[in-house]
Amino acid sequence: MSRDDEQDYESSDPSHDQETWTSNLAWLADADRDKARERVDRLAGDRDLEAELRHVGFDGPKYLAFATEIARYGVAVIRGWIYRGQIFDEVARKSFGALPPEPHPGAMAEDADGLADETVVRALHAFRVKVLMAGKWDPAKGASLRTFFVGQCLLQFSNVYRVWHTAEERNHVIPWQPPAEQDWDDFEGDLLLPTSAAADSGAGVRDELRRAFGHIKDERAQSAFYLHAVHGLTHQQIGDKLGITAKAVESLMARARVQVREGRRTA
């Protein structure tokens, strides 16, 4: 903003722009106003909006209203791209670097809300400090405030995703794929040994678990058995992981016990 513009702004009635301010703020929440024929008007509205926010120091009730609307828009966009599997392409298009693939299919969609929320929270801070306060947004370059903010969201998503990816790889369990037989010893510390078992009976318990698992034919019953026997999860925890109720897990465990007994009889 030029000095003349600043003087004109400062000499104006602070109350007469309320209607214009409200109208400009509405641009942020109206996704239908991105049509090409409205581009010039939208950028002009964004410029007035940015000038108003700069006048109040990007703080206070007006900035809070702005941040709330642009955050809603950002969450909707990022979450939508995650659900559609489009987020990787958008990050690559911005040249923010290639992201590692999902640790397992559907992992991002399961955590879409959390990923989008954390991304936007980080983006809001960076956008305020590094873009708006630093005067980095220039309407003459053709990008609206929303577009610029989504770009910041994509930058922040790259960081959020990499942290999430590392944690997901470390913590995720594929229930129906137990470790190969030669790796079962690695779980010795996690196996739920009977309280009456002697310390030297661990190997026998592990052998029994291997044989029992081999008798269970139903994949979900395998899942329930594996998560309980090896990882010590409760029925509720197993249900949360498999997307079923604790009562359903109880039924799966009962089915697993039947299959194990039948397998032992025919062995």
C-alpha positions in Angstrom: 0.0 0.0 0.0 1.4 3.4 -1.0 1.7 6.3 1.5 -1.1 8.1 -0.3 -3.3 5.1 0.1 -2.5 4.9 3.8 -3.4 8.5 4.3 -6.7 8.1 2.4 -7.4 5.0 4.5 -6.5 6.7 7.8 -8.7 9.7 7.0 -11.8 7.5 6.2 -14.7 6.8 8.6 -13.7 3.5 10.3 -17.4 2.5 10.4 -18.3 2.9 6.8 -16.3 -0.1 5.6 -18.1 -2.7 7.7 -20.3 -3.9 4.8 -17.4 -4.1 2.5 -15.4 -5.9 5.1 -18.1 -8.5 5.6 -18.5 -9.0 1.9 -14.7 -9.4 1.4 -14.6 -12.0 4.2 -17.3 -14.0 2.6 -15.1 -14.6 -0.4 -13.0 -16.9 1.7 -15.9 -19.3 2.5 -17.5 -19.3 -0.9 -15.8 -22.0 -3.0 -18.1 -21.2 -6.0 -16.6 -17.7 -6.4 -13.5 -19.1 -8.1 -15.0 -18.8 -11.5 -12.7 -17.1 -14.0 -15.1 -14.2 -14.7 -15.0 -13.2 -11.1 -11.2 -13.4 -10.7 -10.5 -9.7 -10.9 -13.2 -8.8 -8.4 -12.1 -11.5 -6.1 -8.5 -10.3 -6.1 -9.7 -6.7 -5.5 -11.7 -7.9 -2.6 -8.7 -9.8 -1.2 -6.5 -6.7 -1.5 -9.0 -4.7 0.5 -9.3 -7.5 3.0 -5.5 -7.7 3.4 -5.3 -3.9 3.8 -7.9 -4.0 6.6 -6.1 -6.9 8.3 -2.8 -5.0 8.1 -4.3 -1.9 9.6 -5.3 -3.9 12.7 -1.9 -5.6 12.8 -3.2 -9.0 11.8 -4.7 -9.4 15.3 -7.9 -9.0 17.1 -11.5 -10.0 16.3 -11.3 -9.2 12.6 -8.2 -11.3 12.1 -9.8 -14.1 14.1 -12.8 -14.0 11.8 -10.5 -14.1 8.8 -8.4 -17.0 10.2 -11.5 -19.0 11.1 -12.9 -18.8 7.6 -9.6 -19.5 5.8 -8.9 -22.4 8.1 -12.3 -23.9 7.3 -11.5 -23.6 3.7 -8.0 -25.1 4.1 -9.3 -28.1 6.1 -11.9 -28.9 3.5 -9.4 -28.7 0.6 -6.7 -30.8 2.3 -9.1 -33.4 3.7 -10.7 -33.7 0.3 -7.4 -34.2 -1.5 -6.5 -36.9 1.1 -9.7 -38.8 0.6 -9.4 -38.6 -3.2 -5.7 -39.6 -3.1 -4.8 -36.3 -4.8 -2.7 -34.9 -2.1 0.6 -36.4 -3.4 0.1 -34.9 -6.8 -0.7 -31.5 -5.4 2.5 -31.5 -3.2 4.5 -32.6 -6.2 3.0 -29.8 -8.4 4.2 -27.3 -5.9 7.7 -28.8 -6.0 7.7 -29.5 -2.3 9.5 -32.9 -2.8 8.3 -36.4 -3.3 6.5 -38.0 -0.3 6.9 -41.6 0.6 3.9 -43.8 -0.2 1.3 -44.7 2.4 2.6 -47.2 4.9 -0.5 -49.3 4.1 -3.5 -48.8 1.8 -6.1 -46.5 3.3 -3.9 -45.2 6.1 -4.2 -41.6 5.2 -7.9 -41.7 4.8 -8.2 -43.2 8.3 -6.3 -40.2 9.7 -7.5 -37.6 7.3 -9.1 -35.4 9.9 -6.1 -35.3 12.1 -3.7 -34.8 9.2 -5.8 -31.9 7.8 -6.3 -30.3 11.2 -2.6 -30.3 12.1 -1.6 -29.1 8.7 -3.9 -26.1 8.8 -2.9 -25.2 12.4 0.7 -25.0 11.3 -0.2 -23.3 8.1 -2.2 -20.5 9.9 0.8 -19.6 12.0 3.2 -19.6 9.0 0.8 -17.7 6.8 0.3 -15.0 9.3 4.0 -14.5 10.2 5.9 -15.5 7.0 3.3 -14.3 4.4 0.9 -11.6 5.6 3.1 -9.8 8.2 6.1 -10.1 5.9 4.2 -8.7 3.0 4.8 -11.7 0.7 1.3 -11.8 -0.8 1.0 -9.8 -3.9 -2.4 -9.7 -5.7 -0.7 -8.5 -8.8 0.7 -12.0 -9.3 -2.8 -13.4 -9.6 -3.0 -15.7 -6.6 -5.9 -15.1 -4.2 -5.5 -15.2 -0.4 -7.1 -18.6 -0.4 -4.9 -20.0 -3.1 -1.8 -18.6 -1.3 -3.0 -20.2 1.9 -3.6 -23.6 0.3 0.0 -23.4 -1.0 1.2 -22.9 2.6 -1.0 -25.8 3.7 0.7 -28.1 1.1 4.1 -27.0 2.4 3.1 -27.8 5.9 1.5 -31.0 4.9 4.8 -32.3 3.7 6.3 -31.9 7.1 3.2 -33.3 9.0 3.0 -36.3 6.7 6.6 -37.3 7.1 6.3 -37.3 10.9 3.0 -39.2 10.7 4.4 -41.7 8.2 7.3 -42.5 10.5 5.0 -43.1 13.5 2.5 -45.1 11.4 5.3 -47.4 10.1 6.5 -48.0 13.6 3.2 -48.6 15.2 1.1 -50.2 12.5 0.3 -53.9 12.9 -1.0 -56.0 10.0 -3.1 -58.3 12.1 -3.4 -61.3 9.8 0.2 -61.4 8.9 2.1 -62.7 11.9 5.9 -62.6 11.8 7.7 -65.4 10.0 8.3 -68.4 12.2 12.0 -67.6 12.6 11.1 -64.1 13.9 8.7 -65.2 16.7 11.6 -65.2 19.2 11.7 -61.4 18.7 8.4 -61.2 20.5 9.4 -63.1 23.6 9.1 -60.0 25.7 5.6 -59.3 24.4 4.0 -62.8 24.6 1.4 -63.2 27.2 2.7 -66.2 29.1 0.4 -67.9 31.6 1.1 -66.6 35.1 1.8 -70.1 36.3 4.3 -70.9 33.5 7.8 -71.3 34.5 10.4 -69.0 33.0 11.9 -71.8 30.9 8.5 -72.6 29.4 8.6 -69.6 27.1 9.8 -71.6 24.1 7.0 -74.1 24.5 4.4 -71.4 24.7 5.7 -69.8 21.5 5.5 -73.2 19.8 2.0 -73.6 21.0 1.1 -70.2 19.6 2.5 -71.0 16.2 0.5 -74.2 16.0 -2.7 -72.6 17.3 -2.4 -69.7 14.8 -2.1 -72.3 12.0 -5.4 -73.8 12.9 -7.4 -70.5 12.6 -8.7 -70.2 9.0 -10.8 -67.0 9.3 -8.8 -63.9 8.7 -10.5 -61.7 11.3 -10.4 -64.5 13.8 -6.6 -64.7 13.1 -6.5 -60.9 13.6 -8.2 -61.0 17.0 -6.0 -64.0 18.2 -2.8 -62.4 17.0 -3.4 -59.0 18.5 -4.5 -60.5 21.8 -1.9 -63.2 22.2 1.1 -61.4 20.9 0.4 -57.7 21.6 -1.9 -58.1 24.6 -4.7 -55.9 23.3 -8.1 -56.0 25.0 -11.3 -56.8 23.1 -12.1 -53.1 22.9 -8.6 -52.2 21.6 -8.8 -55.0 19.0 -12.2 -53.8 17.9 -10.9 -50.2 17.5 -8.1 -51.5 15.3 -10.3 -53.8 13.2 -13.3 -51.4 13.0 -15.7 -53.7 14.8 -17.3 -53.8 18.3 -15.8 -55.4 21.3 -18.7 -57.9 21.3 -17.8 -58.9 17.7 -14.2 -59.4 18.8 -15.5 -61.7 21.6 -17.3 -63.8 18.9 -14.1 -63.9 16.8 -12.1 -65.1 19.7 -14.7 -67.8 20.4 -14.5 -68.9 16.8 -10.7 -69.0 17.0 -10.8 -71.2 20.1 -13.2 -73.6 18.3 -11.0 -73.8 15.3 -7.9 -74.4 17.4 -9.7 -77.2 19.3 -10.8 -78.8 16.1 -7.3 -78.5 14.6 -5.8 -80.2 17.6 -8.2 -83.1 17.4 -7.4 -83.7 13.7 -3.7 -83.2 14.1 
